[in-house]
Amino acid sequence: MMQHHTLLNWTGRISGILITAFFAAFFIGEGLPDILNGKGKELLFFLPFSIPALAGFILAWFYPLRGGWVMIGGALLMAVFFLLKNDSIMALVYGLPPLMIGLCFIAADNKELI
């Protein structure tokens, strides 16, 4: 039987890959052409808020606890960015996935201590 921490760790990894691939496809398909045409200024303001979540995901592959906390911080930054723009739906869409994935990594790391 698979250990719980292994299951949580791989759930975070696979979910992180799926979310990263989805947002990367969206960015490349929708955002990049707008930036190149000079119309994507709003997206450029959002990029610094999304980088901590991506960096946390990469870090979590090697250090689940640290990466999970960085992902949660990135999720909160993205959520606050959209909440300040009065867009609570987008705050959930962009903030909830990295928050949940970060929690998986934190839970996986804490299971190894038991």
C-alpha positions, 0 to 999 in steps of 0.5 A: 500500500502506498504511504499517505505522504507519497500519495499527497506528494504525487497529487501535488506534483501531478496537479501542479503540472496540470495547472501549470500547463493550463495557465501556460497554454492560456498565456501563450495562446491569449496573452503573448500575442496581446503583449506583442501587439501592445495590448497586454498591459494588464497581463504584465501587471499580473505576471509578478503575482503569478511567479511566486506560485510557479517558483513554489511549485518548482521548489516543492519538487525538492523541498515540499514544505518550503515549496508548499509555503511559497505556493500558498504565498503566491496563491494569496498574492494572486487572490489579493491582486484580483480582489483589489480589482473587484473580481472575486471569481478570478481570485478563486480561479487563480488563487485556489489551485495553487493554494490547494496544491501547496497544502498537499505539499505541506501535508506530505512533508508533515506526514514524513515527520510522523 
